[in-house]
Amino acid sequence: MMNIILVAAIVSATFIILNILKVILNKYSRRSNFLRLAERKFPMVISVLWLLVFVWAVHFLFNNGAYFKLVATCSVIILSLLAGWYFFKDFIAGIVFRGQNRFVTGDIIQFGDIDGIIESFSLTHVSLQTKEGKLLKIPFSRLSSEIISLNTSSKTFHSDIFVLSTNKKETKKETEIAIWNFLMASPWRISSVSPEVRLEDEDETSYYFEIHIQVRNSDHLNYLTDVLEKRFGKIIPGEKLS
């Protein structure tokens, strides 16, 4: 009798703890990438944990070697099936998703409270760039369960030219390379188009670099120029390329 009570108490405690963790993840998952990842992995953790609790409970209550081996074998099979489904569900969902939809890189899509531009497709997820410049990797299994809208109103890119004034803290070449590397790492530029950085002029205190850049929209250009000014110097607007 005491064994049954102990098992019931552990099962109840496990249920309560898992539900508390679920509520916490649902509430705070948007605050960090780690918590967002933990929320996605949580269903798999729950399945494995309950399977382990079940195996332990059977062994604890019955303590029968032959019977326990049968239960353990079945549990391993179930666990293997769960693991296989967990790892292959996004791959399978991707095949179905790509077959049902004709999205391509550059499309602007929206689902739930997320919208952005498709940067690339992989076997298991879509890379999506938001208007804030963040790059999100969305599993196909999540996309397949959401209502997705396609915004085709604007696929044009925004090109601009401006001059960046920088202090002479380093050599011309070192400053040019630093600016180019910064632009290449920027999440706001069009990844398929390399930026151009060219020395236009200099005086006793400053270098003046002409920069050609292509971004998704004017908002992205504003984000980029703001960070450039904080990092290097002062932006001097020039004529637009298009």
C-alpha positions in Angstrom: 0.0 0.0 0.0 2.8 2.4 0.9 4.5 1.7 -2.5 1.3 2.7 -4.3 1.0 5.9 -2.3 4.7 6.7 -3.0 4.3 6.2 -6.7 1.1 8.3 -6.7 2.9 11.1 -4.8 5.8 11.1 -7.3 3.5 11.1 -10.3 1.5 13.9 -8.9 4.6 15.9 -8.1 6.0 15.4 -11.6 2.7 16.5 -13.1 2.6 19.7 -11.0 6.3 20.6 -11.7 5.9 20.0 -15.5 2.8 22.2 -15.6 4.5 25.0 -13.6 7.5 24.8 -16.0 5.2 24.9 -19.0 3.4 28.1 -17.7 6.8 29.7 -17.0 8.1 29.0 -20.5 4.9 30.2 -22.2 5.1 33.5 -20.2 8.8 34.2 -20.6 9.9 32.4 -23.8 10.0 35.6 -25.8 12.6 37.2 -23.6 15.5 35.1 -24.7 16.5 32.7 -27.4 17.4 30.0 -24.8 13.9 30.1 -23.3 12.4 30.0 -26.8 14.4 27.0 -27.6 13.5 25.3 -24.3 9.8 25.9 -25.1 10.2 24.1 -28.4 12.0 21.2 -26.9 9.7 20.9 -23.9 7.1 18.5 -25.4 9.9 16.0 -26.1 11.3 16.4 -22.6 7.8 15.7 -21.1 7.4 12.5 -23.2 10.8 11.1 -22.2 10.3 12.0 -18.5 6.9 10.4 -18.3 8.3 7.3 -20.0 11.0 7.1 -17.4 8.5 7.6 -14.6 6.4 4.8 -16.0 9.3 2.4 -16.2 10.4 3.2 -12.7 6.9 2.8 -11.3 6.5 -0.6 -12.9 9.8 -1.8 -11.6 9.1 -0.3 -8.1 5.6 -1.8 -7.8 6.1 -5.2 -9.3 9.8 -5.9 -8.9 9.5 -8.9 -11.3 12.5 -9.4 -13.4 10.8 -11.0 -16.4 7.9 -8.6 -16.4 10.2 -5.7 -16.0 12.3 -6.7 -19.0 9.2 -6.8 -21.1 8.1 -3.4 -20.0 11.7 -2.0 -20.5 11.9 -3.4 -24.0 8.5 -1.8 -24.9 9.6 1.4 -23.4 12.8 1.5 -25.4 10.8 0.9 -28.6 8.4 3.7 -27.7 11.2 6.0 -26.8 13.0 5.3 -30.2 9.8 6.0 -32.1 9.3 9.3 -30.2 12.9 10.3 -30.8 12.6 9.4 -34.5 9.4 11.4 -34.9 11.0 14.4 -33.0 14.0 14.5 -35.3 12.2 13.8 -38.6 8.9 15.7 -38.0 10.3 19.0 -39.3 11.9 17.3 -42.3 8.6 15.6 -43.2 6.6 18.9 -42.5 9.1 20.7 -44.8 8.3 18.3 -47.7 4.6 18.8 -47.2 4.9 22.6 -46.7 7.0 23.1 -49.8 4.7 20.9 -51.8 1.6 22.9 -50.7 3.1 26.3 -51.0 5.2 28.2 -53.6 7.1 30.5 -51.4 10.5 31.7 -52.6 13.4 33.7 -51.0 12.4 37.4 -50.9 8.7 36.7 -50.2 7.3 38.7 -47.3 5.2 36.4 -45.1 3.2 36.8 -41.9 2.0 34.1 -39.4 0.8 34.7 -35.9 2.6 37.9 -34.6 5.7 37.3 -36.7 6.3 38.8 -40.1 9.4 39.1 -42.2 11.2 38.3 -45.4 12.3 34.7 -46.3 16.1 34.6 -46.5 16.6 30.9 -47.1 15.1 27.4 -46.8 16.8 24.4 -45.1 15.6 20.8 -44.7 14.0 21.5 -41.4 13.3 25.3 -41.1 12.9 28.6 -42.8 15.2 31.5 -42.1 13.2 34.7 -41.8 14.5 38.2 -41.4 12.2 40.6 -39.4 11.9 44.3 -40.0 14.0 44.9 -36.9 16.9 43.0 -38.6 16.6 39.8 -36.5 17.1 36.5 -38.3 14.7 33.8 -37.0 14.8 30.1 -37.8 11.2 28.8 -37.9 10.7 25.0 -37.9 8.4 23.7 -40.7 6.3 21.9 -38.1 5.4 25.3 -36.7 4.7 26.9 -40.0 2.5 24.0 -41.0 0.2 24.6 -38.0 -0.2 28.3 -38.6 -2.2 30.4 -41.0 0.3 32.1 -43.3 -0.4 35.2 -45.4 1.8 36.3 -48.3 2.5 40.0 -48.7 3.5 40.7 -52.3 3.0 44.5 -52.1 6.7 45.2 -51.9 9.6 43.0 -52.9 11.7 45.8 -54.2 15.0 46.5 -52.6 16.1 49.9 -51.3 19.5 51.1 -52.5 21.3 54.2 -51.2 24.5 56.1 -51.3 25.9 58.2 -48.6 29.2 59.4 -47.2 30.6 58.3 -43.8 33.0 60.7 -42.1 35.4 58.9 -39.6 38.2 60.1 -37.4 41.7 59.2 -38.3 42.3 56.7 -35.5 43.6 54.1 -37.9 45.0 54.0 -41.4 42.8 54.5 -44.4 43.0 50.8 -45.4 42.3 49.6 -41.8 39.3 51.9 -41.5 37.9 50.8 -44.9 38.2 47.2 -44.0 36.6 47.7 -40.6 33.6 49.5 -42.3 33.3 46.8 -45.0 33.4 44.0 -42.4 30.8 45.7 -40.3 28.5 46.1 -43.3 29.0 42.5 -44.3 28.0 41.3 -40.8 24.9 43.6 -40.7 21.5 41.8 -40.6 19.9 44.7 -42.5 21.7 44.5 -45.8 20.7 42.3 -48.8 22.9 39.3 -48.2 23.3 38.6 -51.9 24.6 42.0 -52.7 28.0 43.1 -51.3 28.4 46.6 -50.1 30.8 49.0 -51.7 33.2 51.2 -49.6 35.4 53.7 -51.4 37.6 56.5 -50.0 36.3 59.8 -51.4 38.3 62.4 -49.6 40.2 63.2 -46.4 41.4 66.2 -44.4 43.6 66.6 -41.3 41.2 64.9 -38.9 38.8 62.7 -40.9 38.4 60.2 -43.8 35.3 60.4 -46.0 34.1 57.1 -47.3 31.4 56.8 -50.0 29.2 53.8 -49.2 26.8 52.0 -51.6 24.5 49.7 -49.7 21.3 47.7 -50.6 18.7 46.9 -47.9 15.1 45.7 -47.8 13.5 49.0 -47.0 14.0 52.5 -45.7 13.5 51.3 -42.1 16.5 48.9 -42.4 18.6 51.8 -43.9 17.8 53.9 -40.8 18.8 51.1 -38.5 22.0 50.6 -40.4 23.0 54.3 -40.5 22.2 54.8 -36.8 24.6 52.0 -35.8 27.2 53.2 -38.3 27.3 56.6 -36.7 27.6 55.1 -33.3 30.4 52.9 -34.4 32.4 55.0 -36.8 31.4 58.7 -37.1 28.9 60.9 -39.0 26.7 60.1 -41.9 26.6 62.7 -44.8 23.5 61.9 -47.0 24.1 61.7 -50.7 22.0 61.1 -53.8 20.0 57.9 -54.0 21.0 55.2 -56.5 17.3 54.3 -57.0 
